[in-house]
Amino acid sequence: MSGNLVARSVHDLSAAAWFGGSLMGAVGLNGATAQAKDPTERTRLSSLGWKRWAPVQTAAFAAHLGTWAPILWENKGRYVAQQGVMRWTWVKAGVTVAGAAVTLYSGMLGRKVDELSQQGAQGATEPSPTASPELQEAQERLRLLQWTIPAFAGAVIVLGAHHGELQRARNLRPKRLDNVKAVARLVPMKGPAGVVKSLLTS
């Protein structure tokens, strides 16, 4: 496993950047820009901040997905031999793809809010009563998505930690050995074969 230290580190750090960046944006950036005195500056400044973060976010996604292949290759034997690994790998893949799609959609909504920023707003994700229906809809969706994105990113990190826990000694019992033990319990054996059975089923 140590031969893949770089890939594993980049994989985890990129997920951490996704989580930390999205959470800071929701709490810090969107919260701070809502305090701007000029209503038109609230969405404009928020959009500027997210634009600055977007290249880092894209690089983090690319690094996260790019390091997936070597990690999968190194652990290919576990998918066959160890129970549950393949299932949790698919779960993590599904959560990652869903989170990436939500993040991309959020960026599209953010661009729309930026284009309509001259209308003013109560906050980065809080529309003013006089805003157009288009701006109101975009901001209301962003209000929900700003918390959904770090939730997805956090889930990816937790699932990565769960994968690590599956490598602990007590979880490394291969499926094939479990099958052999199950058969041994059903078949009565005596003599030397009985000794082997007792070792398998213990």
C-alpha positions as CSV (number, residue, x, y, z in Angstrom):
1,M,0.0,0.0,0.0
2,S,2.9,2.4,0.7
3,G,3.8,2.3,-3.1
4,N,0.7,4.4,-3.7
5,L,1.2,7.0,-1.0
6,V,1.3,9.9,-3.4
7,A,-1.9,8.9,-5.2
8,R,-3.8,8.2,-1.9
9,S,-2.6,11.6,-0.5
10,V,-3.6,13.6,-3.5
11,H,-7.0,11.7,-3.6
12,D,-7.7,12.6,0.0
13,L,-6.4,16.2,-0.2
14,S,-8.4,17.0,-3.3
15,A,-11.6,15.8,-1.6
16,A,-10.6,17.9,1.5
17,A,-10.2,20.9,-0.8
18,W,-13.6,20.3,-2.3
19,F,-15.2,20.1,1.2
20,G,-13.3,23.0,2.8
21,G,-13.6,25.3,-0.1
22,S,-17.4,24.8,-0.5
23,L,-18.0,25.1,3.2
24,M,-15.9,28.3,3.5
25,G,-17.7,29.7,0.5
26,A,-21.1,29.1,2.0
27,V,-20.2,30.3,5.5
28,G,-17.5,32.9,4.9
29,L,-17.8,34.3,1.4
30,N,-21.6,34.3,1.0
31,G,-22.1,35.4,4.6
32,A,-19.6,38.3,4.4
33,T,-20.7,39.7,1.0
34,A,-24.3,39.9,2.4
35,Q,-23.0,42.7,4.6
36,A,-22.1,45.0,1.7
37,K,-23.9,48.3,1.8
38,D,-24.7,48.4,-1.9
39,P,-27.3,45.7,-2.8
40,T,-25.7,45.3,-6.2
41,E,-22.3,44.6,-4.7
42,R,-23.6,41.6,-2.6
43,T,-24.0,39.2,-5.5
44,R,-21.2,40.8,-7.6
45,L,-18.6,40.3,-4.8
46,S,-19.8,36.8,-4.1
47,S,-19.5,35.9,-7.7
48,L,-16.0,37.3,-7.9
49,G,-14.9,35.1,-5.0
50,W,-16.4,32.0,-6.5
51,K,-14.8,32.8,-9.8
52,R,-11.4,32.9,-8.1
53,W,-12.0,29.6,-6.5
54,A,-13.4,27.8,-9.6
55,P,-9.9,27.0,-11.1
56,V,-8.8,25.5,-7.8
57,Q,-12.0,23.5,-7.6
58,T,-11.6,22.2,-11.1
59,A,-8.0,21.2,-10.4
60,A,-9.1,19.4,-7.2
61,F,-11.7,17.4,-9.2
62,A,-9.2,16.5,-11.9
63,A,-6.7,15.4,-9.3
64,H,-9.3,13.4,-7.4
65,L,-10.6,11.5,-10.4
66,G,-7.0,11.2,-11.9
67,T,-5.7,9.4,-8.8
68,W,-8.7,7.0,-8.7
69,A,-7.3,4.8,-11.4
70,P,-4.0,3.9,-9.7
71,I,-5.7,3.3,-6.4
72,L,-8.3,1.0,-8.1
73,W,-5.5,-0.9,-9.9
74,E,-3.5,-1.5,-6.7
75,N,-6.6,-2.8,-4.9
76,K,-8.0,-4.8,-7.7
77,G,-7.4,-8.1,-5.8
78,R,-9.5,-6.8,-2.8
79,Y,-12.6,-6.4,-5.0
80,V,-12.7,-10.1,-5.6
81,A,-11.4,-11.4,-2.3
82,Q,-12.8,-9.1,0.3
83,Q,-16.5,-8.9,1.0
84,G,-18.1,-5.5,0.7
85,V,-15.2,-3.6,-0.9
86,M,-16.7,-3.6,-4.4
87,R,-20.1,-2.5,-3.1
88,W,-18.7,0.4,-1.1
89,T,-16.5,1.4,-4.1
90,W,-19.6,1.8,-6.2
91,V,-21.3,3.8,-3.5
92,K,-18.4,6.2,-3.2
93,A,-18.3,6.5,-7.0
94,G,-22.0,7.3,-7.1
95,V,-21.7,9.9,-4.4
96,T,-18.7,11.5,-6.1
97,V,-20.4,11.8,-9.5
98,A,-23.6,13.1,-7.9
99,G,-21.6,15.7,-5.9
100,A,-19.7,16.8,-9.0
101,A,-22.9,17.2,-10.9
102,V,-24.4,19.3,-8.2
103,T,-21.3,21.4,-8.0
104,L,-21.3,22.0,-11.8
105,Y,-25.0,22.9,-11.7
106,S,-24.3,25.3,-8.8
107,G,-21.6,27.0,-10.9
108,M,-24.1,27.5,-13.7
109,L,-26.6,29.1,-11.4
110,G,-23.8,31.3,-10.0
111,R,-23.0,32.6,-13.5
112,K,-26.7,33.5,-14.0
113,V,-26.7,35.4,-10.7
114,D,-23.6,37.2,-11.7
115,E,-25.2,38.3,-15.0
116,L,-28.2,39.6,-13.1
117,S,-26.3,41.2,-10.2
118,Q,-27.2,44.7,-11.2
119,Q,-30.7,44.0,-9.9
120,G,-29.4,43.9,-6.3
121,A,-30.1,41.4,-3.6
122,Q,-30.4,41.0,0.1
123,G,-27.5,38.5,0.1
124,A,-25.5,36.2,-2.1
125,T,-28.3,33.6,-2.0
126,E,-31.2,35.8,-0.7
127,P,-33.1,37.6,-3.4
128,S,-34.7,41.0,-2.9
129,P,-38.5,41.3,-3.2
130,T,-38.0,43.4,-6.4
131,A,-35.7,40.9,-8.1
132,S,-36.8,39.2,-11.4
133,P,-38.3,35.7,-11.2
134,E,-35.2,34.4,-12.9
135,L,-32.8,35.8,-10.3
136,Q,-35.1,34.8,-7.4
137,E,-35.2,31.2,-8.7
138,A,-31.4,31.0,-9.2
139,Q,-30.7,32.4,-5.7
140,E,-33.2,30.2,-3.9
141,R,-31.7,27.1,-5.5
142,L,-28.2,28.3,-4.6
143,R,-29.3,28.8,-1.0
144,L,-30.0,25.0,-0.8
145,L,-27.1,23.9,-2.9
146,Q,-24.5,25.8,-1.0
147,W,-25.0,23.3,1.9
148,T,-25.7,20.3,-0.3
149,I,-22.2,20.5,-1.9
150,P,-20.1,20.3,1.3
151,A,-22.5,17.5,2.4
152,F,-21.6,15.5,-0.7
153,A,-17.9,16.3,-0.3
154,G,-18.0,15.3,3.4
155,A,-19.7,12.0,2.4
156,V,-16.9,11.2,0.0
157,I,-14.3,11.8,2.7
158,V,-16.2,9.6,5.1
159,L,-16.5,6.8,2.5
160,G,-12.8,7.1,1.9
161,A,-12.2,6.6,5.6
162,H,-14.5,3.6,5.6
163,H,-12.4,2.1,2.8
164,G,-9.4,2.5,5.0
165,E,-11.2,0.8,7.9
166,L,-12.0,-2.2,5.7
167,Q,-8.2,-2.8,5.4
168,R,-7.9,-3.3,9.2
169,A,-6.8,-6.8,10.1
170,R,-10.2,-7.8,11.6
171,N,-11.9,-6.9,8.3
172,L,-9.6,-8.7,5.9
173,R,-11.2,-12.1,6.0
174,P,-11.6,-13.0,2.3
175,K,-15.0,-14.2,0.9
176,R,-13.4,-17.4,-0.3
177,L,-12.2,-18.4,3.2
178,D,-15.7,-17.6,4.5
179,N,-17.1,-20.0,2.0
180,V,-14.7,-22.7,2.9
181,K,-15.5,-22.3,6.6
182,A,-19.2,-22.5,5.8
183,V,-18.8,-25.8,3.9
184,A,-16.5,-27.2,6.7
185,R,-19.2,-26.6,9.3
186,L,-21.7,-28.6,7.3
187,V,-19.5,-31.6,6.5
188,P,-18.8,-34.1,9.3
189,M,-15.1,-35.0,9.4
190,K,-12.9,-37.3,11.6
191,G,-9.2,-37.9,12.1
192,P,-6.8,-35.5,10.4
193,A,-9.6,-33.9,8.4
194,G,-11.4,-33.2,11.7
195,V,-8.3,-31.3,12.9
196,V,-8.3,-29.2,9.8
197,K,-12.1,-28.6,10.2
198,S,-11.6,-27.4,13.7
199,L,-8.9,-24.9,12.6
200,L,-11.1,-23.6,9.8
201,T,-14.2,-23.1,11.9
202,S,-12.5,-21.6,15.0
